[in-house]
């Protein structure tokens, strides 16, 4: 469905809000005071609390399902559920009860608040740590999370369940940007949501440590979506089955640029990797286990860290379906497999094993693919251009890839397009954004809203 001249009718059943007890919102501000009561701290500025943590801080005011808004400024604090000797002075956030009633800690303005305090123990020098298996339905959103001066990963979400890390810029981390791993009992977290984060410049103090990545993940039934990862010497995203319990995960719509070994390494079972952009990595996608690798765009997979051969997709083992991928500017191998995957609808700029469609020049396929030498991570536009051989050339992958990375429904034409973008001749395919202000606690409202979007 094209959004051009589209009429969108939203009938909003606000009756469902009746009886929904919306949580209380508290504020932290650099101009606030921990001497303010919790009731007063429901406003910002000088009425707010000064600190998140401590017995008089804002987190101590919170109950399940409440929201803490942190106003612009730099805060030398941590967000942690470990209020022990490793994180002295921290206050554990209360659990939420569901994704419709989570506990939220958010920068009031997107990336207006920075948190950067290291811990007292080098092993636990984490800026955000939600690691206890009993922690659930907590969301940390829209901060700058800076690991400068620490000796560990910036964010650790451990075996906790139902944790969301969303919209943050995670930067200058000594090791991993985000580390999700098991506890001493090998318990894995589930239903993690790692969404729309920018992760930059990891492994700052340990560039030769092979255990440093943008995201290291070991859970199940989770979503890794829309993250932009760059400046990592090893892997952008590692979905590791080292401790078992890695299954039913979706890795989609991520953009990974310039990582030394691979953009994504995926192990475990029943993984879907779709609509990802992999640029300037030694290996685009390295996959083991059982997975569906659908509609990814892999471009210019080589950089200064590559020591040997480079690969668009490397399939080491397992039962793998590789369909509808665009692989451009290949160096050594477009698709290299040690087993026998299902290969359909893959497009490459040059004849190569595993490619069903070949073109002579990558510039005929995408709008603005820029080669790696001397460019920044924001340089290219890998959407399909008019006349691209990838348009209507893919195979039907049905409900496994219902939309492209921009949310455009697939297919737009008679057949599925190849790669992370679905081509739309109508031009702008960005869906309209509808903002709704929640009613006050306990209120009952109803109504119909009509929205017309014309491109």
C-alpha positions as CSV (number, residue, x, y, z in Angstrom):
1,X,0.0,0.0,0.0
2,X,1.4,3.4,-1.0
3,X,0.9,6.3,1.4
4,X,0.5,8.8,-1.5
5,X,-3.1,10.0,-1.5
6,X,-3.9,7.5,1.1
7,X,-6.7,8.0,3.6
8,X,-6.1,6.7,7.0
9,X,-9.1,6.3,9.3
10,X,-8.2,5.6,12.9
11,X,-11.0,4.6,15.2
12,X,-9.5,4.7,18.7
13,X,-11.2,2.6,21.4
14,X,-10.4,4.9,24.3
15,X,-12.9,3.1,26.4
16,X,-10.0,0.7,27.1
17,X,-8.3,3.4,29.1
18,X,-11.1,3.3,31.7
19,X,-9.7,1.7,34.8
20,X,-6.1,1.8,33.5
21,X,-4.1,3.3,36.3
22,X,-1.5,5.3,34.4
23,X,1.7,5.6,36.4
24,X,3.0,8.7,38.1
25,X,5.8,10.7,36.3
26,X,8.7,12.1,38.3
27,X,11.5,14.4,37.2
28,X,15.3,14.7,37.7
29,X,17.1,17.9,36.9
30,X,20.5,19.4,37.4
31,X,18.7,22.4,39.0
32,X,16.6,20.2,41.2
33,X,17.1,19.2,44.9
34,X,16.9,15.8,46.6
35,X,15.3,17.8,49.4
36,X,12.1,18.1,47.3
37,X,9.5,15.6,48.2
38,X,8.2,13.0,45.8
39,X,5.0,14.9,45.4
40,X,6.9,18.1,44.4
41,X,9.2,16.1,42.1
42,X,6.3,15.5,39.8
43,X,7.3,18.7,38.1
44,X,10.6,19.6,36.4
45,X,13.3,22.2,36.9
46,X,13.9,23.4,40.5
47,X,11.0,21.3,41.7
48,X,12.6,18.0,40.5
49,X,15.0,15.7,42.3
50,X,18.7,16.2,41.7
51,X,19.7,12.6,41.5
52,X,18.1,9.4,40.2
53,X,19.7,7.2,43.0
54,X,20.0,7.4,46.7
55,X,17.4,7.1,49.5
56,X,16.2,10.7,48.6
57,X,16.6,10.3,44.9
58,X,13.9,10.0,42.3
59,X,14.0,6.3,41.7
60,X,13.1,5.8,45.4
61,X,9.8,7.6,44.7
62,X,8.8,5.2,41.9
63,X,6.3,2.4,42.0
64,X,5.6,-0.2,39.4
65,X,4.6,1.3,36.1
66,X,5.9,4.8,36.9
67,X,8.0,7.0,34.6
68,X,11.1,9.0,35.4
69,X,12.0,11.8,33.1
70,X,15.6,13.0,33.3
71,X,16.0,16.6,32.0
72,X,19.0,17.8,29.9
73,X,22.4,17.6,31.5
74,X,25.2,15.2,32.5
75,X,24.6,12.9,35.4
76,X,27.4,10.9,37.0
77,X,25.1,8.1,38.0
78,X,24.2,4.6,37.0
79,X,21.0,2.8,36.4
80,X,21.3,-0.6,38.2
81,X,19.3,-3.3,39.9
82,X,22.4,-4.3,41.8
83,X,22.2,-2.1,44.9
84,X,25.2,-3.8,46.5
85,X,28.9,-3.3,47.0
86,X,29.5,-3.3,43.3
87,X,27.1,-0.4,42.8
88,X,27.1,1.6,46.1
89,X,24.5,4.2,46.3
90,X,22.3,3.0,43.5
91,X,18.6,2.4,43.9
92,X,16.9,-0.6,42.2
93,X,14.1,0.5,39.8
94,X,10.7,-1.2,40.5
95,X,9.5,-3.8,38.1
96,X,6.7,-3.1,35.6
97,X,4.0,-5.6,35.1
98,X,3.7,-5.8,31.3
99,X,4.7,-4.0,28.2
100,X,1.5,-1.9,28.5
101,X,2.6,-0.9,32.1
102,X,6.4,-0.9,32.2
103,X,8.6,1.1,34.5
104,X,10.3,3.7,32.3
105,X,13.5,5.7,32.9
106,X,13.8,8.2,30.0
107,X,15.7,11.3,28.9
108,X,13.0,13.9,28.6
109,X,14.5,15.2,25.4
110,X,16.0,12.6,23.0
111,X,19.7,12.3,24.0
112,X,19.5,15.5,26.0
113,X,20.6,13.7,29.2
114,X,24.0,11.9,29.5
115,X,24.8,9.2,32.1
116,X,28.4,8.2,32.6
117,X,29.3,7.1,36.1
118,X,31.6,4.0,36.3
119,X,31.4,1.6,39.2
120,X,33.9,1.0,41.9
121,X,34.8,-2.6,40.8
122,X,36.5,-2.8,37.4
123,X,34.5,-5.9,36.5
124,X,31.3,-4.1,37.2
125,X,32.1,-0.7,35.6
126,X,28.8,-0.6,33.8
127,X,26.7,2.5,33.2
128,X,23.4,0.6,32.9
129,X,23.0,-2.8,34.6
130,X,19.7,-4.6,34.7
131,X,21.0,-8.0,35.3
132,X,19.0,-9.8,38.0
133,X,16.7,-12.6,36.8
134,X,13.9,-11.2,38.9
135,X,14.0,-7.8,37.1
136,X,11.3,-7.4,34.4
137,X,9.5,-4.8,32.3
138,X,11.9,-2.0,32.8
139,X,12.7,0.3,29.8
140,X,15.7,2.7,29.5
141,X,15.2,5.2,26.7
142,X,16.7,8.1,24.8
143,X,19.9,8.7,26.9
144,X,23.5,9.2,25.9
145,X,25.1,6.4,27.7
146,X,28.8,7.1,27.8
147,X,31.4,4.6,28.9
148,X,34.4,6.8,28.9
149,X,36.6,5.9,31.9
150,X,35.1,2.5,32.5
151,X,36.7,-0.9,32.0
152,X,33.7,-2.9,30.9
153,X,30.6,-2.9,28.7
154,X,28.3,0.2,28.8
155,X,25.1,-1.7,29.2
156,X,24.5,-5.1,30.7
157,X,21.0,-6.7,30.8
158,X,22.1,-10.1,32.1
159,X,19.4,-12.8,32.4
160,X,16.7,-10.3,33.3
161,X,13.5,-10.8,31.3
162,X,11.4,-8.2,29.5
163,X,14.0,-5.4,29.4
164,X,13.9,-2.7,26.8
165,X,16.9,-0.6,25.8
166,X,15.5,1.9,23.3
167,X,16.6,5.1,21.4
168,X,19.9,5.6,23.3
169,X,23.3,6.6,22.0
170,X,25.7,4.1,23.5
171,X,29.3,5.3,23.0
172,X,33.0,5.1,24.1
173,X,32.6,1.7,25.7
174,X,35.7,-0.2,26.9
175,X,34.3,-3.5,25.8
176,X,30.8,-4.2,24.4
177,X,28.2,-1.5,23.8
178,X,25.4,-3.8,25.1
179,X,26.1,-7.2,26.7
180,X,23.2,-9.6,27.4
181,X,24.4,-12.8,29.0
182,X,23.5,-15.6,31.4
183,X,24.1,-15.7,35.1
184,X,26.0,-18.3,37.1
185,X,23.1,-20.7,36.8
186,X,23.1,-20.4,33.0
187,X,19.7,-18.7,33.0
188,X,19.0,-16.8,29.8
189,X,16.9,-13.7,29.5
190,X,13.9,-13.6,27.2
191,X,11.7,-11.0,25.5
192,X,14.5,-8.4,25.4
193,X,13.9,-5.4,23.1
194,X,17.0,-3.7,21.8
195,X,15.5,-1.0,19.6
196,X,16.7,2.0,17.7
197,X,20.0,2.6,19.5
198,X,23.1,4.1,18.0
199,X,26.2,2.2,19.2
200,X,29.5,3.8,18.4
201,X,33.2,3.4,19.2
202,X,33.2,0.2,21.3
203,X,36.4,-1.5,22.5
204,X,37.9,1.8,23.3
205,X,40.6,0.5,25.7
206,X,40.8,-3.1,24.5
207,X,40.9,-3.0,20.7
208,X,42.5,-6.4,20.4
209,X,40.1,-8.2,22.7
210,X,38.0,-10.6,20.5
211,X,35.2,-10.4,23.1
212,X,34.2,-6.8,22.2
213,X,31.2,-6.1,20.0
214,X,28.4,-3.7,19.4
215,X,25.8,-6.0,20.9
216,X,26.5,-9.4,22.4
217,X,23.3,-11.4,23.0
218,X,22.4,-14.8,24.4
219,X,18.6,-14.7,25.0
220,X,15.5,-16.0,23.3
221,X,12.2,-14.7,22.0
222,X,13.7,-11.3,21.6
223,X,13.9,-8.4,19.1
224,X,17.0,-6.6,18.0
225,X,15.7,-3.9,15.7
226,X,16.7,-0.6,14.0
227,X,20.1,-0.2,15.7
228,X,22.9,1.7,14.0
229,X,26.3,0.2,14.9
230,X,29.7,1.4,13.8
231,X,33.3,1.6,14.9
232,X,33.6,-1.9,16.3
233,X,36.8,-3.9,15.6
234,X,35.1,-7.3,15.9
235,X,31.3,-8.0,15.5
236,X,28.5,-5.6,15.2
237,X,25.9,-8.0,16.6
238,X,26.7,-11.4,18.1
239,X,23.7,-13.7,18.8
240,X,25.6,-16.4,20.6
241,X,24.6,-19.9,21.6
242,X,27.6,-20.4,23.8
243,X,25.4,-21.0,26.8
244,X,22.4,-22.5,25.0
245,X,18.9,-21.0,25.1
246,X,19.3,-19.0,21.9
247,X,16.1,-19.3,19.8
248,X,13.2,-17.5,18.2
249,X,14.9,-14.2,17.8
250,X,14.3,-11.5,15.2
251,X,17.2,-9.4,14.0
252,X,15.9,-6.8,11.7
253,X,16.3,-3.3,10.2
254,X,19.7,-2.8,11.7
255,X,22.5,-0.9,10.0
256,X,26.0,-2.0,10.7
257,X,29.0,-0.2,9.3
258,X,32.8,-0.9,9.4
259,X,33.0,-3.8,11.9
260,X,36.2,-5.8,11.7
261,X,35.1,-9.4,11.5
262,X,31.4,-9.4,10.7
263,X,28.3,-7.2,10.7
264,X,26.2,-10.0,12.3
265,X,27.0,-13.4,13.6
266,X,23.9,-15.5,14.3
267,X,23.9,-18.9,16.0
268,X,21.1,-20.8,17.7
269,X,17.8,-21.8,16.1
270,X,14.7,-20.3,14.5
271,X,16.3,-16.9,13.9
272,X,15.0,-14.4,11.3
273,X,17.5,-11.9,9.9
274,X,15.7,-9.5,7.6
275,X,15.9,-6.0,6.2
276,X,19.4,-5.3,7.6
277,X,22.0,-3.1,5.9
278,X,25.6,-4.3,6.2
279,X,28.2,-2.0,4.9
280,X,32.0,-2.2,4.9
281,X,32.3,-5.2,7.1
282,X,34.7,-8.1,6.5
283,X,31.7,-10.5,6.5
284,X,28.2,-9.2,6.1
285,X,26.3,-12.0,7.8
286,X,27.9,-15.1,9.4
287,X,25.3,-17.7,10.3
288,X,25.2,-21.1,12.0
289,X,22.2,-23.1,13.3
290,X,18.8,-22.7,11.7
291,X,17.9,-19.3,10.3
292,X,16.1,-17.4,7.6
293,X,18.3,-14.8,6.0
294,X,15.9,-12.7,3.9
295,X,16.0,-9.3,2.2
296,X,19.2,-8.0,3.5
297,X,21.4,-5.5,1.6
298,X,25.2,-6.2,1.9
299,X,27.5,-3.6,0.3
300,X,31.3,-3.2,0.0
301,X,32.3,-5.9,2.5
302,X,35.9,-5.0,3.1
303,X,37.8,-2.7,5.4
304,X,41.3,-2.2,6.9
305,X,40.7,-4.9,9.6
306,X,40.1,-7.7,7.0
307,X,43.1,-10.0,7.1
308,X,42.0,-12.8,4.7
309,X,39.0,-13.5,2.5
310,X,35.8,-11.5,2.8
311,X,32.3,-12.8,2.5
312,X,28.8,-11.3,1.9
313,X,27.1,-14.3,3.6
314,X,29.1,-17.1,5.3
315,X,27.1,-20.2,6.2
316,X,29.0,-22.4,8.5
317,X,26.5,-25.0,9.5
318,X,22.8,-25.7,10.1
319,X,19.6,-25.4,8.1
320,X,19.6,-22.0,6.4
321,X,17.3,-20.3,3.9
322,X,19.1,-17.5,2.1
323,X,16.6,-15.5,-0.1
324,X,16.2,-12.1,-1.7
325,X,19.5,-10.6,-0.6
326,X,21.4,-7.9,-2.4
327,X,25.1,-8.4,-2.3
328,X,27.2,-5.7,-4.0
329,X,30.9,-4.9,-4.4
330,X,32.0,-8.4,-3.5
331,X,35.7,-8.9,-2.8
332,X,36.2,-12.6,-2.3
333,X,32.9,-14.5,-2.0
334,X,29.3,-13.3,-2.2
335,X,27.8,-16.4,-0.6
336,X,30.0,-19.1,0.9
337,X,28.5,-22.2,2.4
338,X,30.0,-25.3,4.1
339,X,26.6,-27.0,3.9
340,X,23.7,-26.8,1.4
341,X,21.4,-23.9,2.2
342,X,18.3,-23.0,0.2
343,X,19.3,-20.3,-2.2
344,X,16.7,-18.2,-4.0
345,X,16.3,-14.7,-5.4
346,X,19.8,-13.4,-4.4
347,X,21.3,-10.6,-6.6
348,X,25.0,-9.8,-6.9
349,X,27.0,-7.4,-9.1
350,X,29.0,-10.2,-10.8
351,X,28.7,-13.9,-11.3
352,X,29.3,-15.7,-8.0
353,X,28.2,-19.0,-6.4
354,X,24.8,-18.7,-4.7
355,X,23.7,-15.7,-6.8
356,X,20.6,-16.3,-8.9
357,X,20.6,-12.8,-10.5
358,X,23.7,-10.9,-11.6
359,X,24.2,-7.4,-12.8
360,X,27.4,-5.8,-14.2
361,X,27.4,-2.5,-12.2
362,X,26.2,-1.9,-8.7
363,X,25.3,1.7,-9.5
364,X,22.3,0.4,-11.6
365,X,20.8,-1.3,-8.5
366,X,20.9,1.3,-5.6
367,X,20.5,5.0,-5.3
368,X,23.8,5.9,-3.9
369,X,26.2,3.2,-2.9
370,X,29.5,4.7,-1.9
371,X,32.7,2.7,-1.6
372,X,34.4,2.6,1.8
373,X,37.6,4.7,1.2
374,X,37.4,7.9,3.1
375,X,33.6,8.0,3.8
376,X,31.6,8.4,7.0
377,X,28.9,5.9,8.1
378,X,26.2,8.3,7.0
379,X,27.3,8.5,3.3
380,X,25.3,6.0,1.3
381,X,21.7,5.4,0.3
382,X,21.1,1.8,-0.6
383,X,17.4,2.1,-1.5
384,X,16.5,0.7,-4.9
385,X,16.6,3.1,-7.8
386,X,14.2,3.3,-10.7
387,X,14.9,0.5,-13.2
388,X,16.8,-1.6,-10.6
389,X,17.1,-5.3,-11.5
390,X,16.1,-6.0,-7.9
391,X,12.5,-4.7,-8.4
392,X,9.9,-7.5,-8.7
393,X,12.7,-10.0,-9.0
394,X,12.5,-11.7,-5.6
395,X,10.7,-14.9,-4.4
396,X,7.7,-14.9,-2.2
397,X,8.7,-15.0,1.4
398,X,5.2,-14.2,2.7
399,X,4.7,-13.3,6.4
400,X,8.4,-13.7,7.2
401,X,9.0,-10.3,5.6
402,X,5.7,-8.4,5.5
403,X,7.3,-4.9,5.3
404,X,10.7,-3.4,4.3
405,X,13.0,-1.5,6.7
406,X,10.9,1.7,6.3
407,X,7.6,-0.1,7.0
408,X,6.5,-0.2,3.4
409,X,4.3,-3.2,2.7
410,X,5.7,-6.0,0.6
411,X,5.2,-6.6,-2.3
412,X,4.4,-3.2,-3.9
413,X,4.5,-4.7,-7.4
414,X,3.6,-8.1,-8.8
415,X,6.5,-9.8,-6.9
416,X,8.7,-9.1,-3.9
417,X,11.7,-6.9,-4.4
418,X,15.2,-8.0,-3.4
419,X,17.1,-6.3,-0.6
420,X,16.2,-4.3,2.5
421,X,14.1,-1.8,0.6
422,X,10.8,-2.3,-1.4
423,X,10.7,0.1,-4.3
424,X,7.7,2.4,-4.6
425,X,7.2,4.6,-7.6
426,X,5.0,6.9,-5.6
427,X,8.1,8.6,-4.1
428,X,7.9,9.2,-0.3
429,X,6.9,6.0,1.4
430,X,7.3,7.2,5.0
431,X,4.1,6.4,6.9
432,X,2.4,9.4,8.6
433,X,3.0,9.8,12.3
434,X,0.0,10.1,14.6
435,X,0.6,11.4,18.1
436,X,-1.9,10.8,20.8
437,X,-1.7,12.3,24.3
438,X,-2.7,9.9,27.0
439,X,-5.7,10.9,29.1
440,X,-5.2,11.6,32.8
441,X,-5.3,8.8,35.2
442,X,-8.7,7.2,35.6
443,X,-10.3,9.3,32.8
444,X,-12.7,7.7,30.3
445,X,-12.7,9.2,26.8
446,X,-13.9,8.0,23.4
447,X,-13.9,9.3,19.9
448,X,-12.9,8.9,16.2
449,X,-10.0,10.6,14.6
450,X,-9.7,10.9,10.8
451,X,-6.2,11.5,9.3
452,X,-5.6,12.3,5.6
453,X,-2.1,11.9,4.3
454,X,-1.3,13.2,0.9
455,X,2.2,13.0,-0.8
